[in-house]
Every structure is written in structure tokens, then in C-alpha cells.
């Protein structure tokens, strides 16, 4: 039997992650899709001008841009990333995200 946990997407169903979250004015919207001992998968929608201030995480993370364009800063190195591009943010390295325009991203945190 297929299961659907709160906040997740149903097992064995093809979905368009870009449509999982909607933009909201002056906000960042997120939806955690998967959370288990190995890591998390979260989809974010950033309105233009929004961002995540510099911080570190104890695990490697993979960002894939689903829509729009953003500036990702990793250890003071600025990267402009757009739809279809992926960036790896290494564990324990300072990083930040700034929305150059409205954009959506998938964030996979790898704990294992």
C-alpha cells in the first residue's frame, strides 16, 4: 500500500516540484517533502529580494533551482544560479541565498 505522510507527496507518483509551493508577496514559503534519518528534501519559493542570511549547516546540502534566478554565496564566493542548475553547499561552510528575482529551489540535506 502506498502512503502519504503529512507534508509529503504520495509514494510512487510523479510530481512537478516547482508546483509544490506558491510564491507569496515579501515572503519565503517552504514545504518539507521528506524527512528521515538520512536527510531532508524541502522545496522553497522566494519572492524577489528575499533571502537566507549567511549560516552554516552540519551536513552537505544540494540546491537545485526550479524556477527563476538566485545568488548563492558559499564561503564568500558568489554564484548566480538559474532554473535547471544545481549547487552543492559543503557541510560547515558559510553560505547564503538571495533572490535576484522570484525563484524556487529544491534543497536536499544529506545527513548520512
C-alpha positions in Angstrom: 0.0 0.0 0.0 1.2 3.5 -0.9 1.4 6.0 1.9 1.1 9.8 2.2 2.6 11.4 5.3 1.6 14.9 6.2 3.5 17.5 4.1 4.9 14.8 1.8 3.9 13.8 -1.6 2.4 10.4 -2.2 4.8 7.5 -2.9 5.1 6.3 -6.5 3.6 9.4 -8.0 5.3 11.7 -10.5 5.0 15.4 -9.4 6.3 18.7 -10.6 8.2 20.1 -7.6 8.0 23.6 -9.0 4.3 23.4 -8.3 4.5 22.1 -4.8 4.8 25.7 -3.3 3.4 29.0 -4.5 5.0 32.4 -4.3 3.8 34.9 -1.6 4.5 38.6 -1.6 7.5 39.6 0.5 7.9 36.1 1.8 9.7 32.8 1.7 7.4 29.8 1.5 8.7 26.2 2.2 7.3 22.7 2.2 9.2 19.8 3.7 8.6 16.8 1.4 10.8 14.2 3.0 12.4 14.0 6.5 14.1 10.9 7.8 17.4 9.8 9.4 19.3 10.2 6.1 18.2 13.8 5.4 15.5 16.1 4.2 14.0 17.3 0.9 12.4 20.8 1.1 11.0 23.0 -1.7 11.2 26.8 -1.3 9.6 29.7 -3.1 11.3 33.1 -2.5 9.8 36.4 -3.5 12.2 38.9 -5.2 14.5 40.4 -2.6 14.1 37.7 0.0 16.9 35.5 1.2 18.5 33.4 3.8 21.3 35.1 5.7 24.7 33.6 6.0 24.8 30.5 8.1 26.4 27.0 8.3 24.9 23.6 8.4 26.4 20.4 9.8 25.6 18.4 6.6 26.2 18.7 2.9 23.3 20.3 1.0 22.3 20.3 -2.7 20.3 23.2 -4.1 18.6 22.8 -7.5 16.9 25.9 -8.9 13.4 25.0 -10.1 12.3 28.5 -11.3 13.9 31.9 -11.6 17.4 33.0 -10.6 19.2 33.4 -7.3 22.6 34.4 -5.9 24.1 31.6 -3.8 27.1 32.7 -1.7 29.4 29.9 -0.5 32.4 30.8 1.6 32.2 34.4 0.2 32.1 33.1 -3.4 29.1 34.5 -5.3 27.3 32.2 -7.8 24.3 33.3 -10.0 22.2 30.2 -10.5 19.1 29.8 -12.6 16.5 27.2 -13.4 17.9 23.8 -14.1 21.2 24.5 -12.3 22.5 22.7 -9.2 24.9 23.8 -6.5 26.5 21.8 -3.7 26.9 23.6 -0.4 29.5 21.7 1.7 29.0 21.0 5.4 30.2 23.5 7.9 31.0 26.2 5.2 29.2 29.5 5.5 26.5 30.1 2.8 23.6 32.4 2.0 20.9 32.6 -0.6 19.5 35.8 -2.2 16.5 36.0 -4.6 17.6 38.1 -7.6 14.0 37.7 -8.8 11.3 35.3 -7.7 12.7 31.8 -7.6 12.0 28.3 -6.4 14.5 25.8 -5.2 14.7 22.2 -4.0 17.1 21.7 -1.0 18.3 18.3 -0.2 20.1 17.9 3.1 22.3 14.8 3.3 22.9 13.6 6.8 24.3 10.2 6.0 
